[in-house]
Amino acid sequence: MATAKKNHTTPITIIGGGIGGLSLANTLAHFNIQFQLYEQAPELTDVGAGIGLSEAPLKILDKLGLGSDIGKAGAIVRHVYMPDKQLKIRRKLSVSSETICIHRARLIDILKNRLPESCIHLSKKVTGIDVSKSESTITFNDGSRISTACTVAADGIHSVIRRKLLPHIRVRYINQTIWRGISDLALPELFKNSFLEIWDQRLRFLVIPLDDVQTLWLAAKPELPGGKDDPKTVREDLLYLYRDFHPALKDLIRSSKNVLRNDMNDLGTKKRPWYVNSVVFLGDSIHATTPNLAQGGCQAIEDAWCLAFCLDKHGTDYQKAFQAYQNVRESKVMNIVKTSWVFGKAAHSKNPLFHYGYRSILTHAPEFFLRRQESFLNDLSYLQKL
Ligand SMILES: Cc1cc2nc3c(=O)[nH]c(=O)nc-3n(C[C@H](O)[C@H](O)[C@H](O)COP(=O)(O)OP(=O)(O)OC[C@H]3O[C@@H](n4cnc5c(N)ncnc54)[C@H](O)[C@@H]3O)c2cc1C
């Protein structure tokens, strides 16, 4: 697919060692393009719980030679169930494309394992950046500086670099909060290898297998951003909130060692440049999405493949590479951000009629309608435009 034009004279600088930054490091290595990655944390890991990967990113990870490790470390999802809170099944769908759920720390391990240690710089927090057409000067918290011809900002939704270069893009809160945890308990055998999506009033509860032993659960409800949990009582508080739910679901909450909390947010869908001079953005730093469609990480992986491909094709003509990357990625990603936002609004709507209507669509919509969404997410044919 690529026309080999590896005339990069200096390494690409990647800021951020999350799913996006590490995927890019792997794809650049695949295209034989040198890189240096800078991460603020003292080690590469993810404290989050689990993550679902759909077919498109799995195909990319497979091209990178990581598919079999991901397959071994995660769990395949074969069915989607939409039961009520007592686990009475309202709808069952077979998953027609490959979908794997995996513990985030394991995914990060797989992504980092093949990268040369000499290219990874930890405890390097970016505190400032000055940018011109030909280079950026990046300042770190330890006072050190680097100058680089091409910088990829993969530093997440609260990106320092985006706030400096594109200050008009703001984090948008949907006023919903999500809790998640990992349990060593499994649901009844019927739900093995299944994803469960449960809506009741304005509460949502999701269950996803992580491997043969562990189960990930997520609980979401309307809530103003900025709230904090008391770690001593968070499980009891959630058990009270979900008190009418099936005991097997409450056991998942009860048995989880850690419970994480996140406000749901995104960066909206207003048109924006994905690059400024010698800096290009990737993943959550430019198109964070609410987690309703479980696509943020998947899209960061697709970004990584596409950007590396463009850098390979256009060599040091960075502006051309960045524009080509934005041209092919923007429409799919923005569609996902929009759909995910609407899905979240519907799931937790105050208006019972709206909520009921949307739930009915989900439980009664003809299968082809849901399949269409699935094939849109799995589509990689846009890469042929490159
Ligand atoms: C509850 C929840 C569930 C989700 N479930 C899914 C799912 O099932 N499937 C899916 O695909 N996505 C899911 N997502 C979304 C997914 O987690 C994100 O989209 C993905 O992690 C984005 O990757 P990223 O590399 O762009 O950003 P991040 O993962 O945020 O990584 C950014 C990295 O940059 C580093 N960094 C930040 N600032 C600096 C700095 N100043 N200097 C140096 N380094 C810095 C950070 O330490 C971090 O390592 C979910 C999100 C949430 C909140």
The ligand as an ORCA input file, in Angstrom:
! r2SCAN-3c Opt
* xyz 0 1
  C     -14.968      4.746     31.313
  C     -14.297      4.680     29.987
  C     -14.425      3.533     29.218
  C     -13.829      3.481     27.950
  N     -13.967      2.337     27.227
  C     -13.406      2.259     26.000
  C     -13.519      1.072     25.218
  O     -14.122      0.077     25.632
  N     -12.962      1.064     23.973
  C     -12.259      2.137     23.488
  O     -11.748      2.061     22.366
  N     -12.120      3.272     24.212
  C     -12.667      3.366     25.451
  N     -12.500      4.495     26.199
  C     -11.735      5.629     25.635
  C     -10.215      5.401     25.728
  O      -9.837      5.139     27.059
  C      -9.483      6.643     25.246
  O     -10.060      7.109     24.068
  C      -8.009      6.297     24.974
  O      -7.372      5.949     26.169
  C      -7.327      7.512     24.329
  O      -5.963      7.228     24.153
  P      -4.910      8.439     24.021
  O      -3.588      7.774     23.880
  O      -5.370      9.380     22.988
  O      -5.004      9.213     25.401
  P      -4.657      8.704     26.864
  O      -4.974      7.263     27.016
  O      -5.295      9.658     27.800
  O      -3.078      8.837     26.962
  C      -2.450     10.083     27.067
  C      -1.048      9.854     27.608
  O      -0.344     11.099     27.593
  C       0.294     11.290     28.826
  N       0.386     12.735     29.063
  C      -0.622     13.598     29.337
  N      -0.150     14.853     29.477
  C       1.193     14.781     29.283
  C       2.239     15.749     29.325
  N       1.994     17.044     29.610
  N       3.511     15.339     29.078
  C       3.784     14.032     28.785
  N       2.820     13.069     28.778
  C       1.543     13.442     29.021
  C      -0.614     10.605     29.838
  O       0.066     10.279     31.040
  C      -1.047      9.376     29.048
  O      -0.137      8.310     29.188
  C     -13.091      4.581     27.450
  C     -12.944      5.736     28.243
  C     -13.537      5.784     29.498
  C     -13.375      7.037     30.331
*
